[in-house]
Amino acid sequence: MKRLPAQVTCYRCGILALVLLVTGCAVDNQKEVAQYRAVLDHNRLPATQPVPENEVLTLPAAMALANENNEQLLRSGEDYVQALINKNRAVANFLPTVSFQPSYSIIDNSSGAGNVLSGSSGTSTGSGGSSSFKKVGNTLQRVQAPVVGSINLFRGGGDTANLRASEQIIKQRRYLLLDLQATVLLNVAQTYYQILRSERSVSVLQDSLRLQEARLHDVEVQFKSGLASNLTLSQTRSQLASTHVQLTQALSDARNGRSTLAQLMGWHDVPNSLADTLPVPQSSPLEPEFESIALANRQDVLAAAHELEAAKYNVKVAVAQYYPSVDLNLQALLYATNYSDTSKWSAVLSANLPIFSAGVIEADVRTAWSQLRQAALDQSAAIKQAIHDVQTAYENLATSDQSVRDLSDELHESQEQYRLAVQGFRSGLTTNLDVLVAQNQMLSAQLDLSSEQFDRTVFYLDLIRATGKLVASVDQFVPATQPTTAPATTRPTHLTTTRPTIHE
C-alpha cells in the first residue's frame, strides 16, 4: 500500500485535533443553569405563571417570580455551578491526561550537519535517534505524530484533600444560595406589606378626607349664617390641608413600593391588587425553641460549618507539598518519517522531593492555617448572629402583639371621643377645636393601628426567616379560604401612571 505524504498526514492530524478541540469547548448552558435552578426550585414556591392585571397578585406568586428572575439570586447560582466545576477539576487530578503532539522538524544540511546527526549517539535529535530524519536536498526533515499521556501516582494525599475540600465548598455554596434566596424572599414580603400598609393608609386618609370635606361644608354654611367664627373655618381648612399632605405622602410611598416590588420580581410595573392573606398565629413557641430551630436550619450557619470543613482540608493540601510526588509519562508514536529507526513508545517514571522552596510551601501552610482560623471565627459569628436575629425578631413580634391590642383600644376610645365632640359642638357644649382634636386623634389611631397590624405580619416573617424556615413555610401564606377581614387591596387610581412599553 502506498503511504500518504507526510504533509497530508499532518494536515489530517491537525484537522482531527481541531475537531476534538471544538467539541470539547461546547457547553450546554441550559444544563448548567438547570443545576442551580434545581436548588432554587426545590421548595414550596408555586410555579411561575402569568398574572393578569385584573387578578390579585398573592405573596407566594410574588415570591415565585422573584425566585425566577432576581439577578442577584441567579448570580449566586452561578457561584454554585462554579463550585461543581471545581470539583470536576479536582477529580481530574486523579485521571490521566492524553494529548496529541505532532511535530515537523527541518535542519539545514548544507554544511554537512547530517554527518553529526547520523552519529552513534544522536542524543540531540530526541526520541527515535538521528536516523529518523530524512534528507531532502540540503535539509534534514522529520515528521512525528506521538500521543503523550501522563498520570500522577502519588501527591502526598494533597489531591484527595483537595477533592474533599471542593465537596465541602459545594455544600457551602448551596447553603449560601439558599440563604440569599430566603433574604430575597423576605425583601419581597417586606415590600409587599409596605405597599399594603401604604395603600391601607391611602384608604383611611381618603375616608377621613370625605368626612372632613363634609364637615368643612357644614362649617362654611354655619359661617355664612353667622353661627361659626372665621377662626373655626380656618382651623377646619387647615386640618383638611394637613390630611391632603398625608395622603400625598402615602400615595408616593405606595408608588415607590410597587416600583421596588417590580424590580425584585423582574417586572416593569405591578398594576395588580394585593391581598393580606398571611395568617399570623396568636401564640407561638418560646424563644429558646426558635433558637434551637435556627441553629439546626439557618442556611448561613450550615454554610459556615462547611466552610470550616473545607478550610481543614485545605491545610492538608498545603502540608502535602512537603511530601514526594510520583508521575508516570507515556509516549507512543502514531506516525514517524522512518518507523524502522524510531522508538515507537517510551515510558518515564519520575519522582520529585522538594528540598528547598525558598519558603513558598511554608507560606502556603501558614496561609491555610490562617484561613482555617478565619473560618472558625466565621462559624462563631454566624451562630451568634442567628441567635441575635431570633431574639430581636421574637421581641419585635411580642411587642407588636401588645401594640395591636393597645391601639385597638385607643381607636375605639378615639372614635367615641369624636362622636361626643361632634355631638357637643352641635349642642354648643364644645368648641370646633375640640372636634378637630378628636378627629385628628381618631385618624392617627386608625393609621397607627393599620400600620402596626402590617408591621406585626412583617415581624412574624422576620422570625420565620431568622429560623431558616421561610421558604418551607410559603404554603402557609395562602389559607384554604380567603379571609373576609383582609380583602384584596385595590391599587388607588392616584397610582395609575403612563409608562413606556418594554419590548423583548
C-alpha angles and dihedrals in degrees: 000000000000113000118231117246115270092242092055091049092051091048092053091046090051092052090049092051091049092051091050090049094051091046091051092051095055111113126193099219094185090056091049092051091046089064094067094032087062088060096045095045096046093097143076097277113127121247113272111254133166111273113210116226092244093058130080116261103222123207094247090051091051090049092049091052091050090048088053101043112021107121095206090056094047091049090055087051089060089056087058091050090050089053089054090050091051089056089055088051090052091050089051089066088071094051129078121254120224125192136175111228112181116181138186119200129189126183130188109247099177092108096047098265087148090073090060094044091051092056122122097260102044091174093146093066096062126220114008098030130253096293090070086081120093121217112235113174108302093344140075115224134189134181121194130173109189129172110221123199133179137179133182113233100186135007101170093268092297095122092052092049090047090053092050090049091051090052091054091048089054090055091045092051090047092054091044089053091051091046091053089046090056090048093051092047090049089052088052091051093047092049091045092055093041087060091047090050093049093046091046087053088050090053093048093047093048090053090048091049091054090051093047093046089053090049091048089053090053092048091049090052090048091047092054089049091050093246095113131049128235088249091057091051092048092049092051093049091048091053090051092050091050091054090050089056091052091048092051091052092047091051090050092050090051092050092049091047092053090049091052092047090051090052092051092049096043093246129130095225140354108225094159125107116249130221135207101224100145111117110215111204116238092219131035139178121279120276096256090059091055090049091054091049091050094051090050098043111022107120095213091053091051091046090053090052092054091045088057092050091050090051090054091054091047089059088057090049091054094046091049089070088076091062126082121262128214125203134181120209124190131187129188126179118230092181137005134172092243113021093181093063099036132087104242095204142009138186130201125190110196135180131196127199116182112227103165125010100166091251095301095123092045090052090051091051093048090048091050091051091048090052089049091055089048091052090052090052090048091053092049091049092049092053092048091047091051092052091046092050092050093048093048095046092045092051092046091051093048091048091048091051090057092043092054091053093047094046091049089056091045092052091050091051094044091052089052091047091051091049091051093045092053091046091049093048091054089050093046093245096113135037129242088252089061090054092049092049092049091046092050091049091051092050091047091050091049092051094044093050093047092049094045092051091056091042089055090056091049091049089052090053089048089055092050090048091049090058093049093242101107098109092043090055098052093102088062091062094078113054120208091251123037109242115242091213093063108046123180113281109236116217108254116246088236088069095059111111135168110251131179119257118251113224122205 
